[in-house]
Amino acid sequence: MPAVKASGLLGDTPARDYAHKLALFNEFAAPEIRDVIHNLRLLPGMAVLDAGCGTGHALGWLQEAVAPSGLVIGMDLASAHTATARQLADRHVSVLQAQLLHPPLRSASFDLVWCANTIHHLRDPLAGAMALKGLLRTGGRLVLAQSALVPELVFAWDAGLERRVADAVRRYYQHRYALEDNDLSAVRNIVGLARRTQLHNIKVHTLMIERISPLSPLDHSYLLDAIFRGTWGERLRPYLAGDDFAELERLCDPSHCAFALSRPDFHFAQSLTIVAGTS
């Protein structure tokens, strides 16, 4: 396979591997994502592409919707992600390792392109959206899904700390990837992005992924491993005041009496925005 060049605004390369975090999110958000796919009203025989398929959890849900005669293809930049997706995928599903900006696929060949939590990773999201639009048949649909356009609710009892932690995460990403504010906020205008691709019949819907205590094992694992340890943790220490970081450590420590996920009033809310338009 020819070398795949990196195009990631957030450090994505073919060698980068965050498959574990992707799998945790997809298992956590499975009920909501499956409902979204169900509401797309896909039909048997349709051809569907999952652009930025990650670990491939959605491939099976898409395949269910277009079976028995439909075609589903997954595509992702990272070799570790595509390897996991191939293990999970039905034998009728193909998984390609490729760059979204240069998909090795025939133009005008898909009835639907699904692209979730991916377009904001590109340095040129408009070029990515245009590349995906070019894969659609006349009347085909491009669906862009993006989580967390609305600020997440994590520490409902301490809005100040919640806000400062979110700001620390933003500054961490800016420093790590040499980004400007607009680089991180541009994804909020995915409706504008869809307009600029000249899609028709654009519709948008934002739903909330909400969890309260007691948490299921899957929800607990996602919040603890992907958020408390993976997104936060030691790397936020330089971006928080000493007292704030100490409090965050207590809230994220399962052995501490203040552990957030053990609180009876724990309430987590994360938005998922769906923008769809036709070619």
C-alpha positions as CSV (number, residue, x, y, z in Angstrom):
1,M,0.0,0.0,0.0
2,P,1.4,3.5,-0.8
3,A,2.4,5.7,2.0
4,V,-0.4,7.8,3.5
5,K,0.6,11.4,4.3
6,A,-0.5,13.0,7.5
7,S,-3.1,15.7,7.3
8,G,-4.1,16.0,10.9
9,L,-4.6,19.3,12.6
10,L,-4.6,17.4,15.9
11,G,-1.5,15.3,15.3
12,D,-3.1,12.4,13.3
13,T,-0.8,10.3,11.3
14,P,-1.0,6.7,9.9
15,A,1.0,5.6,12.9
16,R,-1.0,7.3,15.6
17,D,-3.1,5.0,17.8
18,Y,-5.9,6.0,20.1
19,A,-8.1,3.0,19.3
20,H,-8.8,2.3,22.9
21,K,-10.3,5.8,23.5
22,L,-12.3,5.5,20.3
23,A,-13.7,2.1,21.3
24,L,-14.7,3.4,24.7
25,F,-16.6,6.4,23.2
26,N,-18.4,4.2,20.6
27,E,-19.5,1.7,23.2
28,F,-20.5,4.5,25.6
29,A,-22.5,6.4,22.9
30,A,-23.8,3.4,21.1
31,P,-27.5,3.9,22.1
32,E,-27.6,7.4,20.8
33,I,-25.5,6.8,17.6
34,R,-27.6,3.7,16.7
35,D,-30.8,5.9,17.0
36,V,-29.3,8.5,14.7
37,I,-28.4,5.8,12.1
38,H,-31.9,4.3,12.4
39,N,-33.4,7.8,11.8
40,L,-31.5,8.1,8.6
41,R,-33.9,5.6,7.1
42,L,-31.4,3.8,5.0
43,L,-32.7,1.1,2.7
44,P,-31.5,-2.4,1.7
45,G,-29.1,-2.2,-1.3
46,M,-27.7,1.3,-0.5
47,A,-24.0,2.0,-0.7
48,V,-22.6,3.7,2.5
49,L,-19.2,5.0,3.4
50,D,-18.0,5.6,7.0
51,A,-15.3,8.2,6.5
52,G,-13.1,8.3,9.6
53,C,-14.5,5.0,10.8
54,G,-12.0,4.7,13.7
55,T,-12.4,1.3,15.4
56,G,-15.4,0.5,13.2
57,H,-18.2,0.1,15.6
58,A,-20.6,2.1,13.4
59,L,-19.9,-0.2,10.4
60,G,-22.0,-3.0,11.8
61,W,-24.9,-0.6,12.6
62,L,-24.8,0.8,9.0
63,Q,-24.5,-2.8,7.6
64,E,-27.7,-3.8,9.5
65,A,-29.5,-0.9,7.9
66,V,-28.6,-1.7,4.3
67,A,-28.5,-5.5,4.5
68,P,-28.7,-7.9,2.8
69,S,-27.7,-6.4,-0.5
70,G,-26.1,-3.1,0.5
71,L,-22.5,-2.1,0.5
72,V,-20.7,-0.6,3.5
73,I,-17.1,0.6,3.4
74,G,-15.0,2.0,6.3
75,M,-12.0,4.3,5.8
76,D,-9.6,5.7,8.3
77,L,-6.1,7.2,8.3
78,A,-4.6,5.2,11.2
79,S,-3.3,1.6,10.7
80,A,-4.2,0.6,14.3
81,H,-7.7,1.9,13.9
82,T,-8.3,0.1,10.6
83,A,-6.8,-3.1,12.0
84,T,-9.3,-3.0,14.9
85,A,-12.2,-2.2,12.5
86,R,-11.4,-5.2,10.3
87,Q,-11.6,-7.4,13.3
88,L,-15.0,-6.1,14.3
89,A,-16.4,-5.8,10.8
90,D,-18.8,-8.2,9.1
91,R,-17.2,-10.2,6.3
92,H,-19.3,-8.2,3.8
93,V,-17.8,-4.9,5.0
94,S,-14.5,-3.5,3.5
95,V,-12.1,-1.4,5.5
96,L,-9.6,0.8,3.8
97,Q,-6.6,2.7,5.2
98,A,-6.6,6.0,3.4
99,Q,-6.5,9.8,3.7
100,L,-9.9,11.4,3.7
101,L,-8.7,14.2,1.4
102,H,-7.8,11.6,-1.3
103,P,-10.2,8.7,-1.0
104,P,-9.3,5.8,-3.2
105,L,-12.9,5.4,-4.2
106,R,-15.0,6.0,-7.4
107,S,-16.7,9.3,-7.5
108,A,-20.6,9.4,-7.4
109,S,-20.8,5.9,-6.0
110,F,-22.4,6.2,-2.6
111,D,-25.9,6.9,-1.4
112,L,-24.7,8.1,2.0
113,V,-21.4,9.2,3.5
114,W,-21.3,9.1,7.3
115,C,-18.5,11.2,8.9
116,A,-18.5,11.3,12.7
117,N,-16.0,13.2,14.9
118,T,-13.6,13.4,12.0
119,I,-13.9,16.5,9.9
120,H,-12.4,18.8,12.7
121,H,-9.2,16.8,12.6
122,L,-8.4,18.1,9.1
123,R,-6.3,21.2,8.5
124,D,-8.7,22.0,5.6
125,P,-12.2,20.7,6.6
126,L,-13.8,22.3,3.6
127,A,-11.6,20.4,1.3
128,G,-12.4,17.2,3.2
129,A,-16.2,17.9,3.0
130,M,-15.9,18.6,-0.7
131,A,-14.0,15.3,-1.2
132,L,-16.7,13.4,0.5
133,K,-19.5,15.2,-1.4
134,G,-17.7,14.1,-4.6
135,L,-18.3,10.5,-3.6
136,L,-22.1,11.0,-3.5
137,R,-24.5,9.9,-6.2
138,T,-27.1,12.6,-7.2
139,G,-29.4,12.9,-4.3
140,G,-27.0,11.1,-2.0
141,R,-26.5,12.4,1.6
142,L,-23.5,13.6,3.5
143,V,-23.9,13.3,7.3
144,L,-21.5,15.1,9.6
145,A,-21.7,14.2,13.2
146,Q,-19.8,16.1,15.9
147,S,-19.8,15.6,19.7
148,A,-19.4,18.3,22.3
149,L,-20.2,21.5,20.3
150,V,-22.1,22.5,23.5
151,P,-19.9,22.7,26.6
152,E,-20.0,19.4,28.5
153,L,-21.6,19.1,31.9
154,V,-19.3,17.1,34.2
155,F,-19.1,18.8,37.7
156,A,-22.7,20.1,38.0
157,W,-22.0,21.0,41.6
158,D,-18.9,23.1,40.8
159,A,-19.4,25.1,37.6
160,G,-16.3,27.2,38.2
161,L,-14.0,24.2,38.3
162,E,-15.7,22.7,35.3
163,R,-15.1,25.9,33.3
164,R,-11.4,26.1,34.4
165,V,-10.8,22.5,33.5
166,A,-12.3,23.0,30.1
167,D,-10.1,26.0,29.6
168,A,-7.1,24.0,30.7
169,V,-7.8,21.3,28.1
170,R,-8.2,24.0,25.4
171,R,-4.8,25.6,26.3
172,Y,-3.2,22.1,26.5
173,Y,-4.2,21.3,22.9
174,Q,-3.2,24.8,21.7
175,H,0.3,24.4,23.2
176,R,0.7,20.7,22.1
177,Y,-0.3,21.3,18.4
178,A,0.6,25.0,18.0
179,L,-3.1,25.9,17.4
180,E,-5.0,29.2,17.5
181,D,-8.4,29.7,19.2
182,N,-10.1,29.6,15.8
183,D,-8.5,26.2,15.0
184,L,-10.3,24.7,17.9
185,S,-13.6,26.6,17.5
186,A,-14.1,26.3,13.7
187,V,-15.8,23.0,14.1
188,R,-18.7,24.6,15.8
189,N,-19.7,26.0,12.4
190,I,-20.3,22.7,10.7
191,V,-23.6,24.0,9.4
192,G,-21.6,26.8,7.6
193,L,-19.3,24.1,6.4
194,A,-22.2,22.1,4.9
195,R,-23.5,25.3,3.3
196,R,-20.1,26.0,1.7
197,T,-20.1,22.6,0.1
198,Q,-23.4,23.7,-1.6
199,L,-25.3,20.7,-0.3
200,H,-29.1,21.0,-0.5
201,N,-31.8,20.4,2.1
202,I,-29.5,20.9,5.0
203,K,-30.9,19.9,8.3
204,V,-29.3,20.0,11.8
205,H,-30.3,18.3,15.0
206,T,-28.5,18.3,18.4
207,L,-29.2,15.6,21.0
208,M,-27.7,15.1,24.4
209,I,-25.9,12.0,25.6
210,E,-26.8,12.0,29.3
211,R,-25.7,9.7,32.1
212,I,-26.5,9.8,35.8
213,S,-25.5,7.7,38.8
214,P,-25.4,4.7,39.1
215,L,-23.4,4.2,36.0
216,S,-23.2,1.1,33.9
217,P,-19.8,-0.5,33.6
218,L,-19.4,0.8,30.0
219,D,-20.3,4.4,31.0
220,H,-18.0,4.2,34.0
221,S,-15.1,2.9,31.9
222,Y,-15.5,5.7,29.3
223,L,-15.7,8.5,31.8
224,L,-12.9,7.2,34.0
225,D,-10.4,6.1,31.2
226,A,-11.2,8.4,28.3
227,I,-12.1,11.6,30.2
228,F,-10.7,11.5,33.7
229,R,-7.4,9.8,32.8
230,G,-7.1,10.2,29.0
231,T,-8.2,13.8,28.5
232,W,-7.3,15.2,31.9
233,G,-4.8,13.7,34.2
234,E,-1.2,14.9,34.8
235,R,-0.9,16.7,31.6
236,L,-3.3,19.4,32.8
237,R,-1.2,20.3,35.9
238,P,0.7,23.2,34.1
239,Y,-2.6,24.7,33.0
240,L,-4.4,24.8,36.4
241,A,-3.8,26.6,39.6
242,G,-2.5,24.3,42.4
243,D,-5.7,24.1,44.3
244,D,-7.8,23.4,41.2
245,F,-5.5,20.6,40.1
246,A,-5.5,19.1,43.6
247,E,-9.3,19.1,43.6
248,L,-9.5,17.6,40.1
249,E,-7.2,14.8,41.2
250,R,-9.5,14.0,44.1
251,L,-12.6,14.0,41.9
252,C,-10.9,11.7,39.4
253,D,-9.4,9.2,41.9
254,P,-11.6,6.1,42.4
255,S,-10.0,5.5,45.8
256,H,-10.9,8.9,47.2
257,C,-14.1,9.6,49.0
258,A,-14.8,12.6,46.7
259,F,-14.6,10.5,43.5
260,A,-17.1,12.1,41.1
261,L,-18.4,9.0,39.6
262,S,-19.5,7.7,43.0
263,R,-21.6,10.8,43.8
264,P,-25.3,10.1,43.9
265,D,-25.8,13.5,42.1
266,F,-23.4,12.8,39.3
267,H,-24.8,14.0,36.0
268,F,-22.8,13.9,32.7
269,A,-24.1,15.6,29.5
270,Q,-22.4,15.7,26.2
271,S,-24.0,17.0,23.0
272,L,-24.0,15.2,19.6
273,T,-24.8,17.4,16.6
274,I,-25.9,15.9,13.3
275,V,-25.8,18.0,10.1
276,A,-27.1,16.3,6.9
277,G,-27.5,17.6,3.4
278,T,-28.0,16.1,-0.1
279,S,-25.9,16.4,-3.2
